[in-house]
Amino acid sequence: MNNPDILVIGGGIAGLSAAADLSKHASVTVLEAEEQVGFHSSGRSATMLHYFLGDRLVRALTLASRSFVEEPPSGFTDVPLGHSMPVLIHAREDEREALDALEAEIGLFAKLERLDSRGVRALCPLLKDDAVHGIVDHNAIRLDAHALLQGNLRQLRANGGALVTSARTVSISRDSGIWQVRTETGDACSAPIVVNAAGSWADRVARLAGVQPVGLEPRRRTIITFDAPPGTPLDRLPFAKTIPDELYFAPESGRLFASPMDEVPSDPCDAQPDEYEVALAAYRMEERTTVKVTRIHSRWAGLRTFTPDNHPAAGFAGDAEDFFWLAGQGGSGLQTSPAMAAIVESLIVGTDWPVADVSAHDLDPRRFLAEAHSPTK
Ligand SMILES: Cc1cc2nc3c(=O)[nH]c(=O)nc-3n(C[C@H](O)[C@H](O)[C@H](O)COP(=O)(O)OP(=O)(O)OC[C@H]3O[C@@H](n4cnc5c(N)ncnc54)[C@H](O)[C@@H]3O)c2cc1C
């Protein structure tokens, strides 16, 4: 293994996108524990880019990422990073107030169309008659996670960077201002700067280096796929979501997928779907739509990992030199990855700050250190 300027731990979308940007300025190596990139959260998501996720900060990061997805840099990819898919938020009569509030909030980021019951059904004929209100963002994007991951990897390699798979970091120490990293297979390498992009495992990786964890909470989310009723216009269906976080569904490779939007706390692991959430997805699908989920074609689960304030942590640790945090992207790590990578580049290399509505302070991992050290806590 070589000894680069910057060692990135974690080959998910966070680590690969940051590595691709950093490799324009420095030698970069990514260490990934699994045999392939994107094996965990980045390969298990709903792959949407839209503004109904998270809060204002997440929306600002999403907005700042959008142009990258629409027009990737030359040489990044041979295939589109996504295609247009409307996002419909549907509401029953008793959910109308919540829909109005959401419309006002999201209207700052996207042009929304208001739909009455006829409009809702025209866009999504599967919904039951009690879905009488809706707002739709016609410009949302269904991402291609594979293309995003591979594009970043391609850029990393084109700039002379490297990816080492099956390289789980098991020890990290600091010697004469250089981080020394050892993997499960006994390989060792060193670098002045370490970027901790280990997803759900990022607190554990920090502990290996003697760095205080930021308090990450991985939460499991489940997706099932099943057949759509014959004649469903799958190529025109939106990504449809309830006003409360109860259900979303969308077309998926000739079928439908649905999630009960579960958020079950979990240890970092190879997340597996639980029977309860699988059944809940089918139940909620039948509750809100006219679809009968008679046979589940496939199921999977992944972890969405949150910091204590639900905002990502990106920045140097307050209690160790040159140890950089890039974690806690929650449920929006794919759609915010271009902006987050540019932020990492700015904080490590000193390029211009890329997102006007987000500050380094907003993302600074030291906010959790200060909280932990507060005499009142
Ligand atoms: C069901 C579901 C739906 C989602 N929907 C969306 C969506 O629609 N839009 C969106 O933007 N986001 C969505 N997300 C969230 C998104 O998938 C995550 O925010 C994102 O993938 C996090 O990327 P990551 O690189 O931090 O984590 P990961 O992809 O988990 O990558 C971390 C990597 O670090 C590696 N690693 C861990 N420990 C070590 C170690 N010691 N040494 C070396 N490597 C290590 C792991 O093997 C892993 O590959 C969804 C997630 C789920 C689960």
The ligand as an ORCA input file, in Angstrom:
! r2SCAN-3c Opt
* xyz 0 1
  C     -33.413      2.855      2.638
  C     -32.584      4.102      2.425
  C     -33.075      5.106      1.600
  C     -32.294      6.242      1.350
  N     -32.738      7.151      0.429
  C     -31.943      8.185      0.081
  C     -32.322      9.066     -0.954
  O     -33.391      8.907     -1.565
  N     -31.488     10.109     -1.267
  C     -30.304     10.273     -0.611
  O     -29.591     11.235     -0.937
  N     -29.905      9.453      0.363
  C     -30.695      8.409      0.727
  N     -30.294      7.553      1.724
  C     -29.122      7.898      2.516
  C     -27.801      7.580      1.834
  O     -27.838      6.260      1.333
  C     -26.666      7.754      2.865
  O     -26.739      9.042      3.452
  C     -25.299      7.612      2.210
  O     -25.231      6.435      1.448
  C     -24.204      7.602      3.273
  O     -22.981      7.418      2.598
  P     -21.665      7.023      3.385
  O     -20.590      6.945      2.391
  O     -21.512      7.927      4.554
  O     -21.992      5.594      4.031
  P     -21.770      4.111      3.438
  O     -22.292      3.997      2.064
  O     -22.310      3.161      4.439
  O     -20.204      4.000      3.335
  C     -19.359      3.858      4.465
  C     -18.324      2.846      4.079
  O     -17.331      2.805      5.119
  C     -16.851      1.484      5.146
  N     -16.187      1.250      6.429
  C     -16.741      1.198      7.658
  N     -15.803      0.948      8.591
  C     -14.633      0.836      7.932
  C     -13.306      0.579      8.357
  N     -12.995      0.358      9.642
  N     -12.325      0.537      7.416
  C     -12.618      0.752      6.093
  N     -13.866      0.992      5.650
  C     -14.860      1.039      6.567
  C     -18.107      0.640      4.976
  O     -17.795     -0.680      4.531
  C     -18.883      1.449      3.967
  O     -18.705      0.998      2.642
  C     -31.031      6.409      1.995
  C     -30.558      5.409      2.826
  C     -31.310      4.254      3.037
  C     -30.749      3.168      3.925
*
